[in-house]
């Protein structure tokens, strides 16, 4: 920490000296009238240089004898090192009766300490070095990450390796994690936006899908420390792990440390060959959650989407830009012209290994709920009927490509993407394939993609709001209105 502080102080005083010298020089300059010196240009006349090409920094990939895959990418700009381990695990490997087991295991790997360091000691050692180690498990993957100053790398990486290969799952910490989880259950209906998102997921995938499971008091009661340990041992293995390290390290020393720690990690478990379910849509129609205390409606509209492997990935990404943002159709028509929404959006959100969603919606005052929904239906149908304009196409493609470049601002971002591509079985040049496909996208391809991907007959519409204040009523939309019960099942006696 002292090294980086000294560097920061040195840089600060250098910049301060430069600023003072520059100010003194400017004070002696006689400037012409500012109106004559610089003439404002119309924004259409401004010319900007093209964005730089995406470049993948040099990296090394190799495999340890125990099957663990390693990526190393050097970056010596700052005395910092970070890394991550991606595990082939996830919620899809547990049962609905134990919903929450994967997430609790992910938290407890770090918070439960290691076989060599108690939880408080582990946290104190990291805090003293301004370092971090974090772990989590989501739907279809798990992860552990670390960050450290170069001077503390050996100590921090050893702790990181312990968290991965030797977690202790301290019972007291497990109890605290479960207590916080129970508190989350009790508060989950406090935010109407959360209600809309949660119930929309259930309607899309079905409440028996791991992509829509909610942790209940009853499922928490089914989770013991033995279950956590068993899930860890069954699903987190060296052969199912991809490690990536990026930053200011010596590659020879880094390899030796990885071999000394994670290279000795052994597991008798077999890497899970169970593939995550692709996800299928279970419902369609109009659903409501009555919340009499609300003065506005929270609305989600959409249906199941696709995967990033879809041939329509590039044109649908272009369509997303046409619909969204300050210059998008939804903002211009529904928010600005009709004044029907505080916020409005609609986008296709594919996933790496399962079907994502096409989801739209927003927030509006209660009496504007039906007009808002009708306007959303109309805009969704419009992009299926006629090609977008040449102006829209050019602007949207530029937006996609410009924002895509910023996913690769640092070597760490690039390494993370390479690891995700390997984890999910995508080609390593996926980066460039997507860029090239966007550049070639035509208005006709966007129209075809919209006609194929967007399915009005499969739309799920969910409204969370005060049903008594919605006028005209939702019945006028022409669909059967199905109420949803979001009451929280109480703790068992």
N, C-alpha and C positions, 0 to 999 in steps of 0.2 A: 504493500500500500504506500510505503514511503517513497518508493521509486516513482510510481505514477504521480504522486502529489508533487514531487520535485519537478517532474517534467511539465506538469500543468502550470506550476508557478513560473518556471522559466519561460514557457510559451506566453503566459499572461503578460509578464513584464516586457517581453519583446514586442508584443502587439501594442501594449500601452505606449512604449517609446515611439513606435511607428505612427500611432495615432496622433501623439503630441507633435511630432515633427511634421506630419502632413497638415495638421491644423495650422501650424505656424507658417508653413509655406503658402497655404491657401489665403491666409490673412493678408499676405503681401501682394496678391494678384489683383489686378484691376479687371473686373468683369464687365462685359457689355451688358446692355439691357437684356434681361432674361427672356423677354418676349421675342426679341430679335435673334437671340442666340439659339434657341431651340423652338422649332415649329412643331406643334402637335400633329401627329399623323392619325388618319382614320385607321381603326383597328384592322380593316380589310387590307390595308397597305403594309401592315407589319409582316416582316419576313423572318422566319426563325430557321436556324440550321436543323438538319435532320437529326433525329435521335441516334446515338451511337449503336453499333451492332451489339447484340448479346454475345458475350464471350464467356465461356466456361473456363475458369482458372484450372491450372494443372492440378491433378490430384492422383492419388494412388489408391488402388483397391486390391485387397488381398483377403485370404480366408485362413483363419486359424485351424489347427488340427481338430478342435472340438466343433467346428462348423460355423463359428461366429464370423460374420462378414465385417470387414473393417474398411472405412474410407478415411484417408488422411488428406487434408488440404491446408497447406501452409499460407499464412497471411501475417506478415511481420510489420504491418503499419502501426499497431498498438501492442503493448505488452499484455495482451489478453488471450485467453484460450477458452473455447466453449465446445461442447459436444453433446451428442444425444445418442440414445440407444432406442431402437424401435423393435417392439416385441410382437410376435405373431399370436395375439390373444384378443380378447374382447368380450363384450356383453353377450354376443351370439353363442358363446360356449357355456353359458349357464342356463338354468331353467327359469321359467316365469315365476316359479314359487320362491326362487332366491334372487329375484331382481334386485340389483344393487350390489351383489357380491363382487363383481369385477371392479366397479368403481371404488368400493371400500378397500379391496386388495391393492389397487393402484395408489391410494392415499397412504395406506399403512406401510408400504414398502419403504417410504422415506420417513414418515412420522413415527413409525414403530421402532426406529433404531436398527442397529446391526448386531451381529453376534459378538463384535469386538467393542462396540460403542453404544452406551445407553442413549435413548432419544435426546435427553437434555445435553449430554456431552457432545453428541454429534452436531446438534444445532449450534452450540457455543463455539465449537471448532470452526464451523463454517462462517459464523457471524464475525469472529475475530479476524478473519481473512477477507471479509467483504465478498465471500463466495456464496454460491447457491447450488443446491442439488434438489431437483423436483421430480416427482413421478406421478403418473396417472394412467388410467385405462379407460378407453372409450368403447364405442360400438364394435369396431372391427380391428382395433390395434391398441397397443400400449406403448408408453414412452417413459424414458428417464432422461434428464438433461442436467448439465452442470455448466457453471461459468466460473472462471478463476483468473487472477493475475498470473502471469507467467512464473513469477518467483514462488508462487504457492502451488504450482501445478501438481507436483509430485504428491503432496499431502491431499489436495482436493480430489485428484483422480483416484487415489487409493480409497478415499471415503465413498466416492461415486461407485467404484467397483464393488465395494462392500454392500452398498444399498441394493445393487443389482443381484449379486450372487450370494449374499449372506444376510438377508433381512431377518430381523428377530421377531417382528410382529408383536411388540410389547402389549400385553393384555390391557393395561391401563389406557394406552393410547388408542387401542381398538375401541374400547368403551367410549372414549371421547369422540372418536369419528362417528360411531353409531349414534351417539347422542346428538351431534350436530346434524346428522342426516335426518333424525327424527324431527328436529326443529325445522328443517327445511320442508318436511312433509306438512307440518302444522301451518306453515306460512305460504304454501304454494298457490293458494287462491287469492293472495293479497294483490297480485298484479294482474289486471285483466288481459294485458298483452301476453303474459305467460300462459294464462288459461287458453287463449285462442291458439297459440302455437302448440301447446301440449295436446289439446284435443284435436287439432288439425292433423298432427302426426298419427294419432290413434285412428282417425277416420281414413287416412290414406293407407296406412300399412296394416291396420287391424290391431286391436289391443293385445293380441298374442304375439306380435312381432317384437323382436329385441329392439327394433328401431323406434318402438312406441311405448315400451315398458315404462312404467312409473314405479318408483320404490314406494312400498306401502309399509305401514306398521307391521302387518302380517309377514311380509317378506323379510323385514329386518329380524323378526323373531326366529326366522329359519336360518340365520347366518351365525355360525359360531367361529371361534378362532381356528378350530380344526378345519372348517370349510375354507377359510381364507388361506391357510397354509397349503391345503390340498390343491386349491385352484392355482396358487402360485407355482407349486411343484409340477402340476400337470401341463401348464400352458406357457410358462416362461423358461425357455431353454436356450443354451448358447447357439444351437443349430437353427433356432428360430429368431435370431437377433441380428440386427444390422447396426453397427456402431459407426458414428461419424465424429471426427474431431477436426476442428478448424481453428487456426490462430497462430500465435507466436510460439512455436515449439520446435525442438530439435527432433527431426524424424527418427533418427537412430535411437535416441533416448525414449521417445514416445512409443516406438514399437516394442522396446524392451519392457517398458512399464505395462503395456497392454498384455504382453505375453506373461509377465509375472503375476498379474492380477486376473484378468478375465480369461487369459489363456489356460489357467488352471481350473476354471469353472467347469464342473462336471454335473451332468443330469442324466438320470436313467429314463426320463420321460421322452416320449416320441413327439416330434413336432406335429401339432394338430393338422390333419389333412382335411378336416371339415371346412368346406368353403362357406363364407357368410351367405345367407340367403339373399337372392337378388332383390327381393321385395316386390310384392304385387299389391294392386289397389283393391281394397275391400268394400268401399262404400262410394256413394255419389249422392248429391242432393243438397238440401238446405237444412242446416242445423243451428240451434240457438242455445245459448247459456244465459238465462235471465239473471241480471244483476241490478236490482231495483235502485241501488245507491248511485249508479252511474248516470252521468249527464251526456255521455257520448258513446258511440259504438266502436268496437274494435273488430275489424273484419279481416278474415283470411279467405282467399279464393284460389283454388288451384286443383291440381291432381298429381298423380305420380309422374316422375320425369324419367330420365335415362342416365346412362353412364358416360364418363369422359371418352370412352371408346366409340361413342356414337358418331356416325358419319355427319351428323348435323351439329356437332359441337361448335365448329367455327361459325356457321351462319346463325345459330341460335345465340351465340355470344354477341354477334353484331346486332341481332334483334333486341337483345337486352338493352343495349345502348340506345336504340331507337325509342324504346318505351320509357326509359328511366332518366333521371337527372333533371337539371333545371331547364334543359332544352328538349327534354323528351316529350313524347305525346301525352303521357298520363299527367305530367305536371302542367303542361300547357293547357290541356283540355279540361281535366277534372278539377284541378286545383285553381289554376289561374282564371280560365274563362268561365267555368260554371261555379266556382267557389264551393265545391262540395267536400273538400277534404283538408285536414291539417297536414296529413302526410299521405302519399300514395305511391305505390310501387308494383312491379310485376317482373319476375325474372325466372329464367330456367336455370336450375342449380343441379347439375349432374354430380355424381360421386365417382370415386375411383373404382370401387368394387361392388357397388349396388346401385339400384335405381334411386336417384334423387327425387326432386320435386320441381314442378312448375308452380310457383306460388306468387300470388299478388295480394293486394289488400291495402289497408290503411286505417285511419281514424277519422271519424266525422261526427258531427252533432247528431243527436238521436233522430230529429225530424228529417235529416238528410240521408238517412241510412239506405232507404230503397232507391232514391235517385243515384246515389253513389254506386250501389251494386249494379244497377242497370247501365250506368256509364262504363263501369269496368267490363261488363259483358260485351258491350258495344265495341270497345277498343280492342279487346281480345279477338273478336270476330273480324274486325277491320283488317288486322294484319294477316288474316287468312284469306282475304278476298282480293286484295290488290297489292302489287309490289310496292315496296317503299320507294321514295323518290331518290334520284341520284344524289341530291344534297344530303339527305338522311344517310344514305349508304356511305358516302365519303366521310362524313362527320363521325359516324358510328365506327367505321373501320379504324380511323385515326385514334378514336378514344380507346378502343380495345388494344391496339398495338402500343399506344403511348403508355397506358396503365400497365400493360404486360411487362414492359421493359423494367419498371420499377420493382418487379418481383426479384430482380437480380442485381440489386444495388450493392450487395456485399457478398463475399465468398460464402458466408454462412447461409444466406438465403439460397444460393445456387446449390450448395451441398445438400441442404435439406430437401430440395426438389429432386435431386438425383436419387437420394435414398428412398423417397416416396415412390418414384418411378420403379425402382427395383422391387420394393416391397409389394407393390400392387401388380407387378408383371407388365409394365409399360416399357416401350423402347427407350433407350437412353437419350435418343434425339427427339423425344416427344416435344421438347421445348421448341425446336425449329420446325417440326411438322405443323404444330398449331399456328405458329406465326405465318408460315407460308400459306396455309389454308385460309387464314383470315385475309391475307393480301389478295388471294384469288377469288374471294367470295363475291358473287353477283347478287343483284336485287332479285333475280329469278330464283336463285338458290335459297335466299332468305324466305321467299314466299313458299317454296316447296317445303322447307324445314318447318315453317309455321303451320302449314296444312297437315303435315305428318305428325308433329310433336304435340301441338295444341289440340285438345279434344274437348270441345264445349259440352258434349253429352256426358263427359266424365267429371265435370267440375264439382268440387266440393266447396260449398260456401258455409262458413261458420260465422255467426254474429254473437259477440259477447256484449251485452248492453241491457238497457232498461226497456223491456218489451212494451210496457205500457205507454212509453213516450215515443215509440217509433210510429210515425204517422206520415204517409200511409203505412199500413201494416205490411209485414213481410208476406202475408197471404197474396198480395197483389202481384208478386213475382211469378205466380203460377206454379209453384212447387209446394209439395207437402212440407210443412214445417215440423221438424223433429227436435224436441227438447232433449238436452243432454244433462245428465246428473253428474255434477262434479264434487259432490259431497265427499269428504274425507272419511274413510272407514275408521272407526275409533279403535283405540288400543284394546286388545283382548283382556278380559278380566284375569 
